[in-house]
């Protein structure tokens, strides 16, 4: 798949239909919905730091002129900022959902494992009035983004109130709002410890795998036999596979029964908790190890898609940028997978090079030259 196909991955007809649905262009002469979508996407895919001034320069560049639906003179960075905070995030959310549906239809992900975790983005309290505070004495406020991830982001929630600083609250709400497909297996880390949330997941038939602290309090109901090969290639030693009830803070046992798999690695105890009955103990432990992929995703969007700082400090603008970041992440993943590239940094550079090559080809054609000659310079892109 090449750059031109990536740009056409989301049909322009769909963008226009959604503009009408959400009345995006009502009383707007410049920076219509389609142009704003294209501008943000092009900026995210081709620049290192997408500030308002950078996006303004992208808007007036020759390269963006060749892919833009419409262009106007006199568009300044403050116009882009004002337009961003007044756009309906639902427009971008629907584009994300359409992109996700197309990806899952094309790729048909074989894995039913979905990792959930949160990442925090910070700004000065002088700039972000509604964010949560981690340190009462500090000058920083945070916005929390909680993702569901299966090769690509499939679900997301954004929180800025102090109540959602707790992962029991943020992760619990986000997972329970995800449309469980029955065979999905939810993976989350020790940040979620609430017995109430675990009970809700159990009662709602969400299959899950997580870790708990070794000091967890429980009562053993039975013990299951481990297979003779009770270790894996990473040196994880399986010791016990219990069926348990957990105790809450009031010493009340849970209604649900759980599997508590006790292991050790390098003499350090590791406790895994799950409500899945059918899998072997070593399979439960192996499933949890897949959680690292969401950490790779967080590093990718922060380093390559500029998600380490807030482009907009307005709640509306934050949601728009969030969905645009996920759309860009999906498109880069499509490009990476189709061309069998590894990582994300190099595929992003290669995609930007191909976009540049498309522009140069058009310039060569307009100047009466042979575009086939210029393609040899980008044969490796």
C-alpha positions as CSV (number, residue, x, y, z in Angstrom):
1,X,0.0,0.0,0.0
2,X,1.4,3.4,-1.0
3,X,0.8,7.0,0.2
4,X,-1.9,7.7,-2.3
5,X,-3.9,4.7,-1.2
6,X,-3.4,5.8,2.5
7,X,-4.8,9.3,1.7
8,X,-7.8,7.6,0.0
9,X,-8.4,5.1,2.9
10,X,-11.2,7.3,4.2
11,X,-13.5,8.2,1.3
12,X,-14.1,11.9,0.8
13,X,-17.8,11.1,0.2
14,X,-18.0,9.8,3.8
15,X,-16.4,13.0,5.1
16,X,-19.0,15.1,3.3
17,X,-21.8,13.0,4.5
18,X,-20.7,13.4,8.1
19,X,-20.3,17.1,7.6
20,X,-24.0,17.2,6.7
21,X,-25.0,15.0,9.6
22,X,-23.3,17.2,12.2
23,X,-23.8,20.5,10.4
24,X,-20.0,21.1,10.5
25,X,-20.0,23.7,7.8
26,X,-22.9,25.8,9.1
27,X,-22.0,29.5,8.5
28,X,-18.4,28.6,7.7
29,X,-16.6,30.0,4.7
30,X,-13.1,28.9,5.4
31,X,-11.7,25.7,7.1
32,X,-14.7,23.5,6.3
33,X,-14.9,20.1,8.0
34,X,-13.2,18.1,5.2
35,X,-10.4,20.6,5.0
36,X,-9.8,20.6,8.7
37,X,-9.8,16.8,8.8
38,X,-7.3,16.7,5.9
39,X,-5.1,19.5,7.4
40,X,-4.9,17.8,10.8
41,X,-4.2,14.4,9.3
42,X,-1.6,15.7,6.9
43,X,0.1,17.6,9.7
44,X,0.2,14.7,12.1
45,X,1.6,12.3,9.4
46,X,4.3,14.6,8.1
47,X,5.5,16.9,10.9
48,X,7.4,16.2,14.1
49,X,5.6,18.9,16.2
50,X,2.1,19.9,15.3
51,X,1.7,23.3,16.9
52,X,-0.8,25.8,15.6
53,X,1.9,27.8,13.8
54,X,3.3,24.6,12.3
55,X,-0.2,23.6,11.1
56,X,-0.6,27.1,9.6
57,X,2.6,26.6,7.5
58,X,1.4,23.2,6.4
59,X,-1.9,24.7,5.3
60,X,-0.2,27.2,3.0
61,X,2.4,24.7,1.7
62,X,2.5,23.5,-1.9
63,X,2.3,19.9,-0.8
64,X,-0.9,20.3,1.2
65,X,-2.4,22.3,-1.7
66,X,-2.2,19.1,-3.8
67,X,-4.3,17.0,-1.4
68,X,-6.6,19.6,0.1
69,X,-10.3,19.7,-0.7
70,X,-10.3,23.5,-0.6
71,X,-7.8,26.3,0.1
72,X,-8.2,29.9,1.1
73,X,-5.8,32.8,1.6
74,X,-5.4,34.6,4.9
75,X,-5.8,31.5,7.2
76,X,-3.8,32.2,10.3
77,X,-2.9,29.9,13.3
78,X,-5.5,31.6,15.5
79,X,-8.2,30.9,13.0
80,X,-7.2,27.2,13.0
81,X,-7.2,27.2,16.8
82,X,-10.7,28.9,17.0
83,X,-12.0,26.5,14.4
84,X,-10.6,23.4,16.2
85,X,-12.3,24.3,19.5
86,X,-15.7,24.9,17.8
87,X,-15.8,21.7,15.8
88,X,-18.1,18.9,16.9
89,X,-15.9,16.0,18.2
90,X,-18.6,13.5,17.1
91,X,-17.7,14.2,13.5
92,X,-14.2,13.0,14.1
93,X,-15.4,10.1,16.3
94,X,-17.5,8.8,13.5
95,X,-14.6,9.0,11.1
96,X,-12.5,7.0,13.6
97,X,-15.2,4.4,13.9
98,X,-15.5,4.1,10.1
99,X,-11.7,3.8,9.9
100,X,-11.6,1.2,12.6
101,X,-14.4,-0.9,10.9
102,X,-12.5,-0.8,7.6
103,X,-9.3,-1.8,9.2
104,X,-10.9,-4.8,11.0
105,X,-12.6,-5.8,7.8
106,X,-9.4,-5.6,5.8
107,X,-7.0,-7.1,8.3
108,X,-9.3,-9.4,10.3
109,X,-7.3,-9.3,13.5
110,X,-6.7,-12.8,14.7
111,X,-6.2,-11.8,18.3
112,X,-9.1,-11.4,20.8
113,X,-6.8,-9.8,23.4
114,X,-7.6,-6.2,24.2
115,X,-5.3,-4.3,26.6
116,X,-6.7,-1.4,28.6
117,X,-4.4,1.2,30.2
118,X,-4.2,5.0,30.8
119,X,-1.7,7.6,29.9
120,X,-1.5,11.2,31.3
121,X,-0.7,14.4,29.4
122,X,0.2,17.4,31.3
123,X,0.0,21.2,31.0
124,X,0.5,24.2,33.3
125,X,-2.5,25.0,35.5
126,X,-2.3,28.5,34.0
127,X,-3.2,26.9,30.7
128,X,-5.5,24.1,31.7
129,X,-8.0,25.0,34.4
130,X,-10.1,21.9,34.4
131,X,-7.4,19.2,34.5
132,X,-6.7,16.8,37.4
133,X,-3.9,17.5,39.9
134,X,-1.5,14.7,41.0
135,X,0.6,16.9,43.3
136,X,-1.4,19.4,45.3
137,X,1.7,21.7,45.6
138,X,2.6,21.5,41.9
139,X,1.6,23.8,39.1
140,X,0.7,21.0,36.7
141,X,-2.7,19.7,35.7
142,X,-3.3,16.5,33.8
143,X,-5.7,15.0,31.3
144,X,-6.1,11.2,31.4
145,X,-6.6,9.2,28.3
146,X,-7.7,5.6,28.8
147,X,-7.4,3.3,25.8
148,X,-8.5,-0.1,24.7
149,X,-5.8,-1.5,22.3
150,X,-5.8,-4.5,19.9
151,X,-3.0,-3.8,17.3
152,X,-4.8,-0.4,16.9
153,X,-6.8,1.7,19.3
154,X,-10.3,0.3,19.5
155,X,-11.8,2.3,22.4
156,X,-11.0,5.4,24.3
157,X,-12.2,7.7,27.0
158,X,-10.9,11.1,28.2
159,X,-11.0,12.3,31.8
160,X,-10.1,15.7,33.3
161,X,-11.9,15.6,36.7
162,X,-10.1,14.7,39.9
163,X,-12.4,11.7,40.6
164,X,-10.9,9.8,37.6
165,X,-7.4,10.1,38.8
166,X,-8.0,6.7,40.4
167,X,-7.5,3.9,37.9
168,X,-10.2,1.9,39.7
169,X,-12.6,4.5,38.4
170,X,-11.1,5.4,35.0
171,X,-10.2,1.9,33.9
172,X,-13.4,0.4,35.3
173,X,-15.7,2.8,33.5
174,X,-13.8,2.6,30.2
175,X,-13.7,-1.2,30.2
176,X,-17.4,-1.5,31.1
177,X,-18.3,1.0,28.4
178,X,-16.5,-1.2,25.8
179,X,-18.9,-3.3,23.6
180,X,-17.7,-6.7,24.7
181,X,-17.8,-9.2,21.8
182,X,-18.1,-12.3,24.0
183,X,-14.8,-14.0,23.1
184,X,-12.7,-10.9,23.9
185,X,-10.2,-11.2,26.7
186,X,-9.5,-7.9,28.6
187,X,-6.0,-7.3,30.0
188,X,-5.3,-4.6,32.5
189,X,-2.6,-4.0,35.1
190,X,-2.6,-3.7,38.9
191,X,-3.9,-0.1,38.8
192,X,-7.4,-1.6,38.9
193,X,-7.8,-3.3,42.3
194,X,-11.5,-2.5,43.1
195,X,-13.3,-5.6,44.1
196,X,-16.6,-3.9,43.1
197,X,-15.3,-3.4,39.5
198,X,-14.0,-7.0,39.3
199,X,-17.4,-8.2,40.4
200,X,-19.1,-6.0,37.7
201,X,-16.8,-7.4,35.1
202,X,-17.5,-11.0,36.2
203,X,-21.3,-10.4,36.3
204,X,-21.2,-8.7,32.9
205,X,-19.3,-11.8,31.5
206,X,-16.1,-9.9,30.5
207,X,-13.3,-12.3,30.4
208,X,-10.2,-10.7,31.9
209,X,-6.6,-11.3,33.0
210,X,-4.8,-9.0,35.4
211,X,-2.1,-8.9,38.1
212,X,-2.6,-8.5,41.8
213,X,-0.2,-7.7,44.6
214,X,1.3,-10.6,46.4
215,X,-0.3,-9.3,49.7
216,X,-3.8,-9.8,48.2
217,X,-6.2,-11.4,50.8
218,X,-8.1,-14.4,49.6
219,X,-9.6,-17.7,50.7
220,X,-8.7,-20.9,48.7
221,X,-11.7,-22.9,47.6
222,X,-9.8,-25.5,45.6
223,X,-6.5,-26.0,43.7
224,X,-6.1,-27.2,40.2
225,X,-3.3,-29.4,39.0
226,X,-0.5,-27.8,37.0
227,X,0.9,-29.4,33.9
228,X,4.3,-31.2,34.4
229,X,6.0,-28.5,32.3
230,X,5.3,-25.7,34.8
231,X,7.7,-23.1,33.4
232,X,8.0,-21.0,30.2
233,X,10.9,-19.8,28.1
234,X,11.1,-16.5,30.0
235,X,11.9,-18.3,33.3
236,X,8.5,-17.9,34.8
237,X,7.9,-20.7,37.3
238,X,4.3,-21.7,37.9
239,X,3.6,-22.7,41.5
240,X,-0.1,-22.8,42.2
241,X,-3.4,-22.5,40.4
242,X,-6.1,-21.7,42.9
243,X,-9.8,-21.1,42.8
244,X,-10.4,-18.3,45.3
245,X,-12.7,-15.7,46.7
246,X,-11.1,-12.3,47.3
247,X,-11.6,-10.1,50.4
248,X,-12.5,-6.4,50.1
249,X,-11.5,-3.6,52.5
250,X,-14.3,-4.6,54.8
251,X,-13.2,-8.2,55.0
252,X,-16.2,-9.2,52.9
253,X,-15.6,-12.0,50.4
254,X,-16.5,-11.5,46.8
255,X,-19.5,-13.3,45.3
256,X,-17.6,-14.4,42.3
257,X,-14.9,-17.0,42.1
258,X,-11.5,-16.3,40.5
259,X,-8.4,-18.1,39.5
260,X,-5.3,-17.0,41.3
261,X,-2.2,-18.2,39.6
262,X,0.9,-17.8,41.7
263,X,4.2,-17.8,39.9
264,X,7.7,-16.5,40.5
265,X,10.6,-15.2,38.3
266,X,14.1,-14.7,39.6
267,X,12.7,-15.4,43.1
268,X,10.2,-12.6,42.8
269,X,6.5,-13.6,43.3
270,X,4.1,-12.7,40.5
271,X,0.3,-13.2,41.1
272,X,-2.1,-13.3,38.1
273,X,-5.9,-13.1,38.5
274,X,-8.5,-14.2,35.9
275,X,-12.1,-15.4,35.6
276,X,-11.3,-17.7,32.6
277,X,-11.8,-21.3,33.4
278,X,-10.9,-23.1,30.2
279,X,-7.2,-22.0,29.7
280,X,-4.1,-23.5,31.3
281,X,-2.3,-21.6,33.9
282,X,0.7,-20.9,31.7
283,X,-1.7,-19.5,29.0
284,X,-3.1,-17.0,31.5
285,X,0.4,-15.9,32.4
286,X,1.3,-15.6,28.7
287,X,-1.8,-13.5,27.9
288,X,-0.8,-11.0,30.5
289,X,2.6,-10.6,28.9
290,X,0.8,-9.2,25.8
291,X,-0.1,-6.1,27.8
292,X,3.3,-4.5,26.9
293,X,2.0,-3.8,23.4
294,X,-0.1,-0.9,24.7
295,X,3.0,0.6,26.3
296,X,4.6,0.5,22.9
297,X,1.6,2.2,21.5
298,X,1.7,5.0,24.1
299,X,5.4,5.6,23.3
300,X,4.6,5.7,19.6
301,X,1.8,8.3,19.8
302,X,3.8,10.5,22.1
303,X,7.1,10.3,20.2
304,X,5.8,10.2,16.6
305,X,2.3,11.8,16.7
306,X,3.0,14.6,19.2
307,X,0.6,13.3,21.9
308,X,3.1,14.2,24.6
309,X,1.6,17.7,24.9
310,X,-1.9,19.2,24.5
311,X,-2.3,21.0,21.1
312,X,-5.6,22.4,22.5
313,X,-6.4,23.3,26.1
314,X,-10.1,23.3,25.4
315,X,-12.1,20.1,26.1
316,X,-13.7,20.2,22.7
317,X,-10.3,20.6,21.0
318,X,-8.7,17.9,23.1
319,X,-11.3,15.4,22.0
320,X,-10.9,16.4,18.3
321,X,-7.1,15.9,18.6
322,X,-7.6,12.6,20.4
323,X,-9.7,11.1,17.6
324,X,-7.4,12.5,14.9
325,X,-4.4,10.9,16.7
326,X,-6.1,7.5,16.7
327,X,-7.0,7.9,13.0
328,X,-3.4,8.7,12.1
329,X,-2.3,5.8,14.2
330,X,-4.6,3.4,12.3
331,X,-3.4,4.7,8.9
332,X,0.3,4.3,9.9
333,X,-0.4,0.8,11.1
334,X,-2.1,0.0,7.8
335,X,0.9,1.3,5.9
336,X,3.3,-0.5,8.2
337,X,1.5,-3.8,8.0
338,X,0.9,-3.7,4.3
339,X,4.5,-3.1,3.6
340,X,5.9,-5.4,6.3
341,X,7.8,-2.6,8.1
342,X,8.8,-2.9,11.7
343,X,8.2,-0.3,14.4
344,X,6.6,3.1,13.7
345,X,9.3,5.7,13.3
346,X,10.7,4.4,10.0
347,X,7.2,3.8,8.4
348,X,6.2,7.4,9.2
349,X,9.4,8.7,7.5
350,X,8.8,6.5,4.5
351,X,5.2,7.6,4.3
352,X,6.3,11.3,4.4
353,X,8.8,10.5,1.7
354,X,6.2,9.0,-0.5
355,X,3.9,12.0,-0.1
356,X,6.8,14.2,-1.1
357,X,7.4,12.0,-4.1
358,X,3.7,12.4,-5.2
359,X,4.1,16.2,-5.1
360,X,7.4,16.2,-7.1
361,X,5.8,13.9,-9.7
362,X,3.0,16.4,-10.2
363,X,5.4,19.3,-10.5
364,X,7.4,17.4,-13.1
365,X,4.3,16.7,-15.1
366,X,3.2,20.3,-14.9
367,X,6.7,21.3,-16.1
368,X,6.4,18.9,-19.1
369,X,8.9,16.4,-17.8
370,X,8.9,12.6,-17.4
371,X,7.6,11.5,-13.9
372,X,9.0,8.0,-14.4
373,X,12.5,9.3,-14.1
374,X,11.9,11.0,-10.7
375,X,10.4,7.7,-9.4
376,X,13.8,6.1,-9.5
377,X,15.0,8.5,-6.8
378,X,12.3,7.1,-4.5
379,X,12.4,3.5,-5.3
380,X,13.3,2.6,-1.7
381,X,10.7,4.8,-0.1
